[in-house]
Amino acid sequence: MKEQVPDSAVATYVFAVCRSLEPATVTGLPGLSGEAPVRSLPFGTLTAVVQHVPAADFIDEAWQERLSDRDELERCARAHHEVVSAVSVGGPTIPLPLATLYLSDASARKALTSEADRFHAVLKRIANHAEWGVKVYAPSTPTDTARPTTPPAVSASPAPGAGLAYLDRKRGIQQRRERHQEETLRIADEVDAELRTLATAFRRLRSHAQEPAGNRRIQILNATYLVAEHRVHELGRLAQALRQRTGAQIEVSGPWVPYSFVGEV
């Protein structure tokens, strides 16, 4: 649908919701456009972090063009995250989805006020918590299961039982591969189950495909955990213990603003 929006029209872009905001927190941040300051918009006992942006840049047609431009989409996502991260330094912060837009401050305040109860519940949930990402890669595959197999050379007088021996070797390799796969799945479940004991909430995400040649790790777990600040040291110790126990490569990243845990309340 094509929309006609005057070039001078502005819209209210909302980055996040928090309880309070010190103006200095976002002073100097360019936000999405850099043409207007990033600022606070109080509603009830909560505060939205907003910015006026050119409305014409965010109508459906213009936004769809941005979505198809990888560089522009990345720029918008980084600008959005920069504001959210700055606000989160001052306390629990609810990041809103990219391109949360209203026609005016008044319409933004009205819409956000209608969700105030949910915002209060989310802020209570994530207070003194952070999101931690965990990626687990399978232990190395035994070399004999990774080595390609070739059938025995054909000769005029094959040794008795040579074909059967080849099939037995091939069958054994396949069985070892299957056992290795079962073991990696067990390790993924074990790591996830133990990390969940430290988390207030968790999400198991889709694992990534095998990495390109040169670093052919196989990811067996991609998950994220909402962890209280006072349990972060336990998370580090548990990850190290699981590395030693399972032989898997376990990568922990964070702390992050809890993007994954603000839409479930």
C-alpha positions as a printed NumPy array, in Angstrom:
array([[  0.   ,   0.   ,   0.   ],
       [  1.43 ,   3.364,  -1.015],
       [  1.165,   6.163,   1.499],
       [  1.51 ,   9.874,   0.968],
       [  3.354,  11.458,   3.896],
       [  4.587,  15.066,   3.838],
       [  8.361,  15.318,   3.983],
       [  8.048,  17.52 ,   7.052],
       [  5.921,  15.025,   9.028],
       [  7.541,  13.372,  12.042],
       [  6.665,  10.221,  13.94 ],
       [  7.558,   9.035,  17.434],
       [  9.963,   6.096,  17.429],
       [ 10.074,   4.11 ,  20.701],
       [ 13.276,   2.277,  21.63 ],
       [ 12.566,   0.98 ,  25.127],
       [ 10.581,   1.25 ,  28.333],
       [ 12.068,   1.646,  31.8  ],
       [ 11.093,   2.99 ,  35.216],
       [ 13.074,   6.215,  35.072],
       [ 15.694,   7.819,  32.896],
       [ 18.45 ,  10.278,  33.617],
       [ 18.648,  12.645,  30.609],
       [ 22.437,  12.31 ,  30.503],
       [ 22.044,   8.597,  29.819],
       [ 21.048,   9.185,  26.206],
       [ 22.524,  12.634,  25.602],
       [ 24.528,  12.627,  22.4  ],
       [ 23.212,   9.33 ,  21.065],
       [ 22.282,   9.703,  17.373],
       [ 19.466,   7.163,  17.542],
       [ 17.849,   6.398,  14.207],
       [ 18.113,   9.749,  12.471],
       [ 20.429,  12.055,  14.396],
       [ 18.108,  14.935,  13.442],
       [ 16.258,  14.994,  16.785],
       [ 17.422,  14.141,  20.307],
       [ 16.788,  10.808,  21.945],
       [ 14.658,  11.68 ,  24.979],
       [ 12.259,  10.42 ,  27.612],
       [  8.464,  10.253,  27.333],
       [  6.821,   9.645,  30.743],
       [  3.577,   7.677,  30.927],
       [  2.197,   6.92 ,  34.356],
       [  5.052,   5.725,  36.573],
       [  7.042,   4.444,  33.589],
       [  9.211,   6.098,  30.972],
       [  9.56 ,   5.444,  27.264],
       [ 12.781,   6.288,  25.43 ],
       [ 11.815,   7.924,  22.147],
       [ 12.958,  10.033,  19.234],
       [ 11.215,  12.012,  16.532],
       [ 12.048,  10.584,  13.105],
       [ 10.933,  11.533,   9.573],
       [  7.627,   9.719,   9.096],
       [  8.275,   9.256,   5.376],
       [ 11.276,   7.041,   6.19 ],
       [  9.103,   4.518,   8.005],
       [  5.962,   4.102,   5.935],
       [  5.426,   0.534,   4.762],
       [  7.031,   0.962,   1.354],
       [ 10.124,   2.771,   2.66 ],
       [ 10.58 ,   0.316,   5.538],
       [ 10.295,  -2.691,   3.223],
       [ 13.069,  -1.193,   1.109],
       [ 15.242,  -0.923,   4.233],
       [ 14.538,  -4.529,   5.14 ],
       [ 15.833,  -5.587,   1.724],
       [ 19.019,  -3.517,   2.153],
       [ 21.272,  -5.535,   4.445],
       [ 23.617,  -2.647,   5.271],
       [ 20.783,  -0.256,   6.065],
       [ 18.962,  -2.841,   8.164],
       [ 22.144,  -3.511,  10.13 ],
       [ 22.647,   0.215,  10.679],
       [ 19.123,   0.581,  12.063],
       [ 19.497,  -2.458,  14.301],
       [ 22.811,  -1.211,  15.682],
       [ 21.422,   2.266,  16.342],
       [ 18.406,   0.783,  18.107],
       [ 20.591,  -1.506,  20.227],
       [ 22.978,   1.316,  21.114],
       [ 20.131,   3.292,  22.683],
       [ 18.707,   0.258,  24.493],
       [ 22.136,  -0.661,  25.876],
       [ 22.759,   2.876,  27.129],
       [ 19.419,   2.938,  28.94 ],
       [ 19.946,  -0.514,  30.464],
       [ 23.018,   0.728,  32.351],
       [ 20.668,   2.668,  34.622],
       [ 18.346,  -0.201,  35.474],
       [ 16.027,  -2.872,  34.061],
       [ 15.022,  -2.004,  30.523],
       [ 12.478,  -3.473,  28.127],
       [ 13.709,  -3.224,  24.533],
       [ 10.868,  -2.731,  22.092],
       [ 10.944,  -4.28 ,  18.613],
       [ 12.766,  -2.522,  15.816],
       [ 10.556,   0.126,  14.138],
       [  8.021,   0.553,  16.954],
       [  6.462,   3.732,  15.644],
       [  3.533,   6.051,  16.478],
       [  2.088,   9.094,  14.752],
       [  2.735,  11.36 ,  17.72 ],
       [  3.867,  11.465,  21.349],
       [  0.211,  11.439,  22.385],
       [ -0.588,   8.254,  20.449],
       [  2.601,   6.624,  21.726],
       [  1.73 ,   7.488,  25.328],
       [ -1.815,   6.148,  24.895],
       [ -0.666,   2.84 ,  23.369],
       [  2.096,   2.292,  25.916],
       [ -0.193,   3.112,  28.842],
       [ -2.53 ,   0.337,  27.707],
       [  0.347,  -2.113,  28.244],
       [  1.581,  -0.656,  31.528],
       [  0.627,  -3.708,  33.612],
       [  2.633,  -5.997,  31.326],
       [  5.599,  -3.629,  31.368],
       [  5.598,  -3.57 ,  35.18 ],
       [  5.522,  -7.388,  35.274],
       [  8.429,  -7.671,  32.82 ],
       [ 10.523,  -5.087,  34.658],
       [  9.985,  -6.971,  37.895],
       [ 11.027, -10.21 ,  36.235],
       [ 14.246,  -8.93 ,  34.67 ],
       [ 15.394,  -6.689,  37.527],
       [ 18.956,  -7.636,  38.559],
       [ 19.108, -10.195,  35.755],
       [ 20.901, -10.416,  32.425],
       [ 20.689, -12.641,  29.392],
       [ 23.55 , -15.079,  28.729],
       [ 24.013, -16.992,  25.512],
       [ 25.468, -20.5  ,  25.484],
       [ 26.66 , -22.362,  22.398],
       [ 27.873, -25.948,  22.661],
       [ 29.889, -27.767,  20.001],
       [ 30.256, -31.525,  19.776],
       [ 33.409, -33.237,  21.009],
       [ 35.73 , -34.215,  18.186],
       [ 34.54 , -37.137,  16.09 ],
       [ 36.82 , -40.167,  16.431],
       [ 39.189, -40.181,  13.479],
       [ 38.186, -43.617,  12.25 ],
       [ 34.549, -42.478,  11.918],
       [ 35.492, -39.359,   9.973],
       [ 37.866, -41.039,   7.492],
       [ 36.17 , -41.864,   4.166],
       [ 35.968, -45.518,   3.322],
       [ 36.874, -47.113,  -0.014],
       [ 35.93 , -50.544,  -1.204],
       [ 38.679, -53.133,  -1.584],
       [ 40.443, -53.189,  -4.94 ],
       [ 38.911, -55.551,  -7.41 ],
       [ 41.26 , -58.306,  -8.553],
       [ 40.926, -61.35 , -10.661],
       [ 41.069, -63.574,  -7.582],
       [ 39.703, -61.718,  -4.527],
       [ 40.646, -63.08 ,  -1.136],
       [ 37.973, -65.287,   0.393],
       [ 35.589, -63.179,   2.503],
       [ 37.088, -59.824,   1.373],
       [ 33.699, -58.378,   0.404],
       [ 32.119, -59.444,   3.683],
       [ 34.986, -57.95 ,   5.679],
       [ 34.567, -54.654,   3.841],
       [ 30.829, -54.588,   4.596],
       [ 31.528, -55.373,   8.25 ],
       [ 34.002, -52.49 ,   8.485],
       [ 31.555, -50.136,   6.826],
       [ 28.758, -51.275,   9.137],
       [ 31.005, -50.786,  12.177],
       [ 31.91 , -47.252,  11.114],
       [ 28.23 , -46.41 ,  10.653],
       [ 27.4  , -47.787,  14.093],
       [ 30.175, -45.722,  15.688],
       [ 28.872, -42.611,  13.936],
       [ 25.378, -43.281,  15.247],
       [ 26.677, -43.816,  18.773],
       [ 28.652, -40.555,  18.499],
       [ 25.544, -38.701,  17.362],
       [ 23.507, -40.133,  20.224],
       [ 26.25 , -39.112,  22.641],
       [ 26.315, -35.526,  21.325],
       [ 22.541, -35.251,  21.767],
       [ 22.87 , -36.567,  25.304],
       [ 25.599, -34.021,  26.041],
       [ 23.43 , -31.176,  24.689],
       [ 20.534, -32.216,  26.918],
       [ 22.832, -32.604,  29.933],
       [ 24.404, -29.169,  29.516],
       [ 21.025, -27.515,  28.966],
       [ 19.437, -29.257,  31.971],
       [ 22.224, -28.211,  34.321],
       [ 22.322, -24.61 ,  33.121],
       [ 18.57 , -24.35 ,  33.583],
       [ 19.025, -24.963,  37.31 ],
       [ 20.746, -21.557,  37.527],
       [ 18.321, -19.672,  35.316],
       [ 15.12 , -17.812,  36.058],
       [ 14.027, -18.456,  32.467],
       [ 15.545, -20.063,  29.385],
       [ 15.039, -20.558,  25.669],
       [ 16.496, -23.274,  23.492],
       [ 17.119, -21.915,  20.005],
       [ 17.719, -23.529,  16.646],
       [ 21.293, -24.757,  16.286],
       [ 23.403, -23.296,  13.492],
       [ 24.629, -25.334,  10.569],
       [ 28.103, -26.874,  10.52 ],
       [ 30.792, -24.237,  10.218],
       [ 32.737, -23.72 ,   6.95 ],
       [ 35.799, -25.781,   6.126],
       [ 38.773, -24.947,   8.301],
       [ 36.726, -24.874,  11.504],
       [ 34.246, -27.69 ,  11.061],
       [ 32.633, -27.612,  14.465],
       [ 29.136, -28.994,  14.817],
       [ 26.848, -26.981,  17.07 ],
       [ 24.662, -29.18 ,  19.246],
       [ 23.126, -26.555,  21.532],
       [ 22.226, -22.913,  21.017],
       [ 20.406, -21.532,  24.038],
       [ 19.93 , -18.417,  26.104],
       [ 19.382, -18.077,  29.847],
       [ 18.057, -15.32 ,  32.098],
       [ 20.419, -15.384,  35.069],
       [ 20.362, -13.335,  38.273],
       [ 23.429, -11.179,  38.836],
       [ 24.375, -12.992,  42.04 ],
       [ 24.524, -16.341,  40.182],
       [ 26.811, -15.286,  37.341],
       [ 29.907, -16.733,  39.027],
       [ 28.068, -20.042,  39.394],
       [ 27.337, -19.959,  35.659],
       [ 31.035, -19.612,  34.857],
       [ 32.065, -22.412,  37.211],
       [ 29.347, -24.737,  35.945],
       [ 30.277, -24.126,  32.314],
       [ 33.904, -24.99 ,  33.083],
       [ 32.901, -28.152,  34.951],
       [ 30.711, -29.227,  32.03 ],
       [ 33.56 , -28.647,  29.575],
       [ 35.797, -30.953,  31.581],
       [ 33.118, -33.575,  32.123],
       [ 31.73 , -33.788,  28.593],
       [ 34.691, -32.812,  26.407],
       [ 32.411, -30.443,  24.497],
       [ 33.358, -26.899,  23.528],
       [ 31.1  , -24.567,  25.498],
       [ 31.031, -20.847,  24.685],
       [ 29.314, -18.428,  27.069],
       [ 28.552, -14.857,  25.98 ],
       [ 27.035, -11.938,  27.854],
       [ 25.762, -10.204,  29.799],
       [ 23.166,  -8.956,  27.344],
       [ 20.021,  -6.885,  27.633],
       [ 17.328,  -9.587,  28.033],
       [ 15.772,  -9.27 ,  24.57 ],
       [ 14.711, -12.926,  24.649],
       [ 12.697, -12.643,  27.854],
       [ 10.57 ,  -9.525,  27.553],
       [  7.766, -10.849,  25.383],
       [  6.688, -13.823,  27.479],
       [  4.783, -11.993,  30.233]])
